[in-house]
Every structure is written in C-alpha cells, then in structure tokens.
Amino acid sequence: MPNRREIEEKEARHRQKIKKTTLELDSKAAGERSAIAIRYDVEHDAAPVILAAGRGEFAEDILKIAEDHKIPFYEDKGLADLLLKLEVNTEVPPELYTLIAEVLAFIFRLDQMASKRERLYKRVKEMDDA
C-alpha cells in the first residue's frame, strides 16, 4: 500500500501533467489566428455583412487575400470571437453595430491618411520635376 508521501508525489506529477497539457492547449489556441471579412456598402447593404470567417489556415487565406487587395486589417480578438459565431452571408446584428462602427471609423481614417500622403507625394514630385 502506498504511503502518504508517494500519494502526494503522484498527485503532484498528475497536476503537473494537467498543467502542462492546459498550457499546451492554451498556446495552440493563442497561436491560431482568426479572420473575418466584412462588407458594408451604404448604398446596397442595410447592415454590415459577414463575407468570410475562419480560424487557422483559412484565416491566413482570408488575410492574404485582404493583403493582396490592399484591404486594411483591424485586430480585435474579442470582436473576432463574437463575429466568428455568426453565419457567413448574414448581417451583423444591431448589438454589434457600435463595435463595427469603430472598425469602419478606423478604416476611414486610414483611407484619409493614405489620400493625404498620396497628395503630398504628388506635390513633392511636381516640385522635383519643376
């Protein structure tokens, strides 16, 4: 029959295994990227629409397509987790409008900065050519 010390050592080893397994699972989940593609055309859409959503390799594909088409990224893991629960080709529910509005405002500011930068480069080039 095992003594108390042997039992405690066995329990400690077991706890260590569980802890290690949990850490491994957490690190795998943390390393897995998520991506959601959203369309919002004010003239045609009543609300933003989920075009694509996924994790892991599919998320990487979504991000690559966005990068290839110079579509800006906005990172928010909490929002991504919420949007991943929605079906593709469905509208974002009103409860998430405020969060989506923040994303759209961010993208709008990026577009404005890019336009200003392009105008500035154009002026500098015109000055150099003169």
N, C-alpha and C positions, 0 to 999 in steps of 0.2 A: 504494500500500500504506500503511495507517495506521501512524503511528509509535506508540511505547510510550505517550506521553502521551495520545494520542487513545484508545487502547485502555483505559487506566486511567480516563479520564473516562467513557467509555461504560459500563464495568463499574460505576463509582460511581453513574451515573444508573440503571442497571439494579437495583443493590442498593437504591437509594432507592425505586424503584417497588415492589419486592418488599416492602420495609419498610412503605411506605405502605399497600399492599394488605393486608398482615398486620394492621396496626393497625386498618384499617377493618373487617376481618372480626372482630377481637377486640372492637371496640367494639360491633358489631352483636350479637354473641353475648352480650356482657356486658349489653347493654341489654334483651335478651329475657328476660322473666320466666318462671318455671316455677311450676306449682302442682299439688299433689296433694291430693285429698280422701280422707280415711281414715275408716273406720267401725270402732269397736270396741265391741261390745255384749257385755259379760261373760257375760250370760245366754244369748246366741244364737251368738256367734262363738267359734271355737276360737282364732283369732288375728285381729289387725287385718286389714282388707280394703281394698284399693285400690278406691275408688268411681269416681274420675275422675283423669286425669293429662294434662297437656299443657304446651305452651310457647306463648309469644307471645299471640296474640289469644284462643286457647282458655283459656290460663292466666288471662288477665284476666277471662274469663267465670266461671271457677271462683271466683276471688277475689271477684268482685262478688256471686255467689250466697251465698258464705260471709258476706260483709259484710251483705247484706240479711237473713240469718237469724241475725245476731249470733254467728256461729261464729268463735272466735278463730283468729288466724293465728300460725304459728310459722315463723320464717325460718331455714333452714339449707340453703345451696346444695349442699353436699356430699351431705346426706341426700336432697335433692330429686333430684339427679342419679342417685343409686342407685335411688330409688323409680321414677323415670321409665323405668327399664329393665324394670320388671315389667309384666305384663299387667293391664288393668283387670279387676275382679271376681275377683282372686286374692288369697290370703292373703299377708301379708308373711312372708318366710322367717325361720326362727329366728335366723339370723345377724344380723338387724337388730332383734331384739326389744329389746336394750338401748337402741339409739338411739330407737326408738319409745316405749319406757318413759319416756325423758327428755322427749319431747314431751308424752305424756299427763300426766306429773307437772307440767309447766309449766302445762298447761291446767287441771288440778285446782287448782293454786294460784291461778290467775286466777279460777276459779269461787268459791273460798273468799273471796278478797278482794272480789269483787263482792257476795257474800252479806253479808259484814261491813259493807260500805258501805251496802247497802240497809237493814240493821237499824239502822245509825247514823242514816241519813236519816229512817227511820220514827220513831225515838226523838226526834230533833230536832223533827220535825213535831208529834208528840204534845205535846212541851213547849211549842211555839209555840201550839198550839191550846188549851192549858190556861189 
